[in-house]
Amino acid sequence: MKNEAITSRDVDFAKWYTDVVRAARLADYTSVKGCIAIEPNGYAIWEKIQSIMDKKFKELGHVNVQMPLLIPENLFNQEKELIEGFAPELVWVTEVGNKKLEERFAIRSTSETVFCDYYKKHIKSYKDLPKLYNQWCNVFRYEKETRPFLRSREFLWQEGHTVHATAEEAELETKRMMDVYAWFNHEILAIPSITGKKTEKEKFAGAEYTLTNEDLMYNGVCLQDGTSHYFGQKFSKAYDVKFTNKENKDEYAYYTTWGKTTRAIAAIIMVHADDYGLVLPPRIAPKQVVIIPIGQDENVTNLVNSFNSELNKNDITSYIDNSEKSPGFKFAEAEVNGIPVRIEIGARDLANNLVTIARRDTREKMTINKDELTVDYIKNLLETIQKDMYNRALERREKLTFEVHNLDDMERILNTQPGFIHAMWCGDQACEDRIKEIKGCKSRCILENAEKIDDKCVCCGKPADKHVIWGIQY
């Protein structure tokens, strides 16, 4: 039976998304306009994201640091492109108590400025490089339109800031971290992503170029989910970050930044959830298995306790729902919260040597012999669910991927069923601007080394050599 608290996904996707967030107790609105309270269920997902990514970062040699929340205006002003790019979203602190400050402080919207100020003082020689720093923190951007996780004024993220002795090393880092984000989405979130380079118009303010990870939501709208930026020596020159190279000459350092946010939770919802609530891929689910005992029976209690302990000893996060709620309520709660596997054990079934297993992704129930209920059985089932969720998301993405050769076809697709649209582009921003007039469609990324699907620009018909993915974005 459908969850009455959740609007049907096919009737009103935006309302459905908000309903799932609230029904699964991931986040709630607050008295601070545009800012959300991330509830325990939502924060547990973020903690899992953090733990997996942080381990990966450290395997690659990165270390965590913490930089100030407040940034003096004079630091922002040293890099004009950055302040121009972020000016509309910056929030300024101008007073303390009843005293006006001599200089304004921006609340952190991004941290290039403070990292460069730090690096200027701590890098002297090529022997000090590379510096591979990452920060887990909150940032504040005064967004006009907000939605939980998807776009809020305050959000959580990680931001890597690395400094290198050569352009080659910095560019390698830029690509390497983009590969990490793609790996994370594919292998952990079960989301098939596409990576490529942003156009000049869409790149990060102040960057030489930006690499992006693009996801396609169930409704065909695109979501940028992780970016990696190569700054070259641009910021180093603005902030005087120099080092003595191996030839004993002063040289400006080469700089990269990269980041992924709580928006990843929005991607999980909009790719995998359904009309019954959240659906979590097992590898990102904070709780992978729930065991629900039915009735008061000693044999049931013994089996539930022993199997729960066995699962947790084997790195499967399992818990027992011993609450005083009815079995039906417990089933529905596990379903709306997206627990990948539900095990139901009752005295009547157990007397017949049976237990019931429910998959959240397909809502399929299976009755198996009690002797089949092993750690390996559950482990294999979780892996099957993970794989099946990825394949379904990939199948959906392929269904909503289109190839177009003229503007009329692009407009027709965007007005009927949006998705990833492959089309050639001449590189002229005027064409990019013209395409944006069609329902706000933007270039998502340039596919590097991709096969040409035409010789002409989809917009102006002039010679084109850039294979671009276009789409409507969140």
N, C-alpha and C positions, 0 to 999 in steps of 0.2 A: 504494500500500500504506500502511495506517495506521501512524502512529508508535507503536511499542510502549511508549514511555516515557510516553505520554499516555493517561490514562483517557478513555473516551468521554464527551463533554459531556452526552449524554442519560442516561447511567447514574449519574454522580455529579458534579454540576456543581462542587461545592466542591473535590473532588479534581482534577478536570479543570483548574480554574483554577490551582491550585498546580503541577500538572504542567507547564502551559504556561509559567509564570513560570520554572521551573527548566530546562526543556528549551531554552527560548530564551535562557537565561543572562541573564535580566533582573535577578534578585536571588537571594540565598541567605540562609539563616539564619545567625545568629552566636551567640557565647557570651553576648551581652548579650540576655537574654530580652525578647522583644517588639520587638526592633530588627533590621533587615535590613542586609545589605551590598548596596548597589545596584551591580550589576556593569556593565562597560563598555556592553553592549547596552542596559541599562535607563537608564543615565545619559545615553547619547547621545540617547535619546528626550526625557528631561527637558531637556537642553540645547537641543533643537529647540523644545520648548514655551517655554522661557525666551526664546530669541532672537526668536520670532515675537511673543509677548505683550509682551516688553520694547519692541520696536519700536513696537507699537501704543500702549502706554502713553506713550511719548515723543512720538509724533505728537499725542497729546492734551494734552501739556504737563507730564507727570509727570517727576520726577527721582528717581534712586535714592539711598538713604541707608543707613546701617547703625547700628542701635541695640544697646545691651548685651544680652547673653544672660541676665544675672542681674538680678532685679528685687527691690528692698528690700520687705520685708513692709509697711512703712508706706505705700508707694505703692499696693499692692493694696488695703489697707484703706480707702482714700479713696473707693472706689466699691463699695458693699456688694453690689450685684447681681452684679457681675463676679466677685468672690471667692466668692460663694455658688454661682455657676454652675460655676466651675472648681475649687472646693476639692477634690473627690474625685480629681482628676487631677493636682494640683500636686505637684511634687517639690521639696523644700526642701534648700538647702545650709546646714548648721548648724555645720560645723567646717572649719578650715584647718589641715592638719598635725594636731597634737594639741591645738590651741587652739580652744575654743568661741567662736563669733562672738557679738557683743553683739546683733546683729539677724539674723534669718533672711533668706536670699535665695531667691526662687523661680526655678527654671530656666524660661526663657521658654516659656509655653504660648500666649501671644498678647501683643501689644505696646501695647495702648491706653494702659496706665499710663505707660510710658517715653516714648511719643510726646507724651502730654499734658504730662508734666513738662518735656519739651524745649520744646514750643510755648509754655508759660507764660512761659519766659524769653526767647523770641525773637519774640513777637508783641506789638506795642504799638499799632499803628494799622491802620485799614482798608487803608492803603497797603501793609501787609505781607501782605495776603491777595489771593488764596487761596494756601495752601501745599499743593502737590500732591506728596506724598512717597510713595514705594513702597520696600519692603524685600524683597530675596530672602534667605532665611535658613532655618535649621532651627528646629523647635520640639519640645518634649517634653511629652507628655501620658500619664499612666500608665493606659493603656487596659487593661481586664481581658481582653478577647478580641482577639487580633491576627491579621492576615493580611497578607502582603506587599503593599505599595502601598495596599491597600484600607483597612487600619486598623492602623497600627504606632505604637509609643510615640514614636519619633522619626521625623519626616518633614520633607520639604522643601516650601516654599511661597513664594508672594509675598503680602505683606500691604500693601495701600494704606492710608494714613492721611492724610486731607485735611481742611483747616480752611478755613471760608468765612465771609464777612461777613453772608450772609443765609441764611435757611432755604430760600428758593427755589433759590438756587445750590447748596446742599448736597444738596437732594433731586434736583436735576437730575444732579449727580455720581453719586448713588446709583444712579439709573436708567441713566445712561450706562455705568457700569462693568458693570452687569448685562447690558446690551446687548452689551458687548465679549465677555463670557463666552459668551453665546449665539452670537454671530458665530463665535467661536473653535471651539466645539463643532460647529456646523453646517458651516462652510466648511473647517476644518482637520482636525478629528477625524472628520468624516463621521458625527457623532452627532446625531440630531434631538432637541433638548432642549425642555423646556417651562419657561417662567419664570413666577413669580407671587410672592405675598407669603406669608410664614409666618404661622401663627396666633400669638396671644399666647403660648400655651404653648410653641410650637416656635421662637420667635424667639431671636436671640442675646442672651445675658445682658447687660442694661444698655442695649440698643438700644430706640429708639422703634418701629422696625419693621425687618424683614429681608426682602430679596428673595432668591430662590433660583433656581438653575438645576438642574432635575431631569432625570436620564436614566433610561431603562428598559433594564435588562440583558437579554440573550438569554433568561434564565430567568424574566423577569417581575418580578424584584426591582428596587426603585427605588434610585437612587444620587444623593445630593446632591453636585453637582459645581460648586462656585463659589457664593459668597454675597456680597451687598452689604448693608451695614447703615447705616441712618440713625439717628444718635444725638441729633440736635437739639442742645440745649445741656446735656444731661444730664451728660456727662463734663466739659464745659468748666466747669460749676458745681462739680463735685466736685474738679477740679484747678485751679480759678481761672484758666482760660485766657480772658483778657479783652482787648479792644482798644477804642481810641477810634474811634467811628464818625464818619460825615460830619457829624453834628450836634454833634460834639465831646462826646459822652456815652459813658460806659463801657458796653460791651455784651459779653455772653458769646458766644464764637465758636460756629459751627455745625460739627459734626464728622461725618465718615463714615469707615467702614473697609470694605474688600472684599478677598477672598482666594480663591486657587485653589491646589491642592496636587498632590503626586505621585499623589494618588488618580485623577487624569486618566488615568494609565497603566493603572490597574485598569479604568477605563471602556473604554478602547481594547480591552483583552483581552476583557472580558465582553460587549462588543457585537459585535466583529468576528472574534475568533480562532475556530479550529475544531479538529477532532481531529488535525490535522496540525501544529498549532503556532500561532504568532503570525501575524496578518494585519494589516499596517500600511497605513493610508490613505497614498497617495503624498505628500501635503502635509506629513505629520508624520514620514515615514520618514527616518531619518538617512542611509540608503543606499537610493536608489530603484531602482537597476539593478545587477545583477551579471552580468558577462560571463564565461562559462566556456568556455575553449578545450579542445578534446578532441584529444589527441594532440600530437605534436611536428611541426609543419609550418610552414614559413616563411610561406606565404600566410595561414594561420590567424593566426599571431602578428602579422603586419603589419596584418591587418584588425582584430583584437582591440585592438591598441594604438592604432591611428588612430581607431577609433570611440569607444573609451573617452575619449580626449583630446577628441574633438569634443563628446561629451555633457557633459563637465565644463565645457568652455568656454561651453556654452549653459545653465549653471545647473541641469543635471541631475546629481545626485550618483551617479556610477557608479564601480564598481571591478572589477578583474579578479581572479578567484580562481585564482592561480597556485600554490596549495599542491600538495603531492605526494599528496593524497588522490585516491581514485578519482572519476571523473565522477559515479557514482551517489551517493556520499557527499556530494559538493559540491551536487548537486541537492537532496538531503534537508536539508542544512544551511541552504541558502538558503531552503528552504520553511519549516522550523521557526522561522527567524529573521524570517520575514514580509517578505522583500524583495519589493516589488511586482512587479518585472519581472525575469525571468531570460532571458538570451540565451545559447544554446548554439551554438557554432561549431566544426564538425569538418571535417577534410580531405575526407571522403567526400561530405558535403553540399555543401561549398564547390565541389567538382569539378563538381557539378550546378547550381552557382549558387544554392544554397539555404542558409538559416539557420533555426534554430528559436527561437521566442519562447514563453515560458510566463508566464501570468498567475497570480500567487499567489492572488488573491481567488476565482477560479473553478477554479483548477488546470487551466485549458484550455491545451493546447499548439497552436501554429500554426506551420506551415512556410511561409515566405515567400521570395520571390525576393530574392537579396542586394541587388539594386538598390532594393528597397523599404525596406531598412534605413537609414532616415534619422533625423536628429534630430527632424524634424517627426512622423514615424511614432511614435517613442517618446513624444514630448511629448503627442500626441493620445491614445495608449494610456493614459498615466498619468492624464490628465484623465478618460477614460472609466472607468477603475478607480475613481477618486475619486467620481465621480458615481454609479456603480453601487453602490458600498459604502454611500453615504448612502441611496440608494433602497431597498436591501435592509433596512437598519436601520429605515427609516421604515415599510416594509411590515410588518416584524416587530412594531414598536411598535403600529401600527394593529390588527394581529391580536390583540394583548394589551391593547387598550383597551376598557373596558366602561362602560356607563351603567347605574346601578342606582337604584331608587326605594324600596327597603325593605331592612331589615337582613338578612332571610333570603337575599335574592339576593346581598348583599354577602358573607355568610358562605359561601354555596355557591361563589362564584367564588374566594374566598381559600383554600378548602379543596381546590380542584381545580387551577386554573391562575392564579396571581396576575398582576397587571399594573397598569396605570394605571386606577383606578376613579373615574369621574366621578359625583358625588352632591352633592345640596344639603345645607347645614348651617345650623342656626339660630344658631350663634355661641356656644352654651353649652358650656363646657369639660366639663361632665358627660357630654355626648353624645360628645365627643372621647375621653374616658376609657373610655366604654362600648365604642366601636368598637375601641379599642386592645386590649380583651380578646380580640378575634378575631385570633388568630395575631400579635399585636403590631402590627396595622395602624395606621398613623399618617397624619395629614394631611400631604401633601407640600407643597401650596401652595394658596392661594386665587387663582383666576383672576379678575383684575380686568377689569371691563367685559365679562365673558363672558355668553353667553346663558343664561338660566335653563332648566334641564331639568325643573323641578318647582317647586311652590309650597311643598312641605313638606320638613321635615328628614328625612333618610334614617333617622335614629335614633329621634327622639321624635315625629315627625309634626306638630310645631308649625310655624308659618309660618317660611320660610327664604328668605334672599336671597343667600346665599354659595355660589357654585359652587366646589366644592373637588375637588382630585385627591387620592385616598387610595391607600395601598399599603404593602406590606411593604418595609422598608428594610434596606440594609447599614449 
